[in-house]
Amino acid sequence: MHKKIINTLSAPAPIGPYNQAVKAGKYLFVSGQIAINSVTGQLVTDNIEDETRQVMQNIEAILVAAEMSWDNIIKTTIFLTDINNFAKINQVYGSFFQTDFPARETVEVSRLPKDVNVEISVVAAE
């Protein structure tokens, strides 16, 4: 199996010992993304919609670097710190997909890195 590391300056740099994504065979595993603006390095946490939108834009930048798109995503995992934000997160999340939504789980957790409210990871395939 051939493994290729994917990193792009268009998404925030990892904040630990991991890469933005790893391509293994025909699969792309994107690490959990939080709402760090890659240009300013600042967190986007003014409201849950803007925070989720920044997370999705970070994922999109990594997909582009891997020569993939939203259509390639087969599975997502959403971690959120308050399940009451589910509907707002879901609305923004859903706007990034045109057809054939991927499989998904959504999990409420007690805390996320940098005390953000949402983190999303994806698996994509060619």
Steps between C-alpha positions, in 0.01 A plus 500: 500500500625842405449778756514870406498786750274793408572846643402838360558858608134566410391319818630548854819320594457205737520591868657169595695203364272420206439607139201672347425186302647171387417332171524122514419327174175648374397634843566840655482534879464864603590581860243678713479864402414787729420863415847646464528752218813397308577858395476669841567199722207613714205293618162582349259455791268802481201271439449132427405559135820692419704251699353207308546679167871553577539132588339402170720745306807343662382155395438627148855639476640159596274323250622733224862433598426129465331561161160403639169673569193472723369232263787272609405502868357169618498550879507790745520527876377811677605568858312778678505625856129587515242280328265799505713643216430195282236664277716807430809290429297263283365787289848635419645149456223401259553807282842367391356185340302499176379138486561162655584597858774287662452268794541686829494492874462797730627479856475742791827520691602682817786699346689553173848636417538874563154491662322521164138396461525272196756273333441299182704221341433331167590196296495536122562257215589528133 
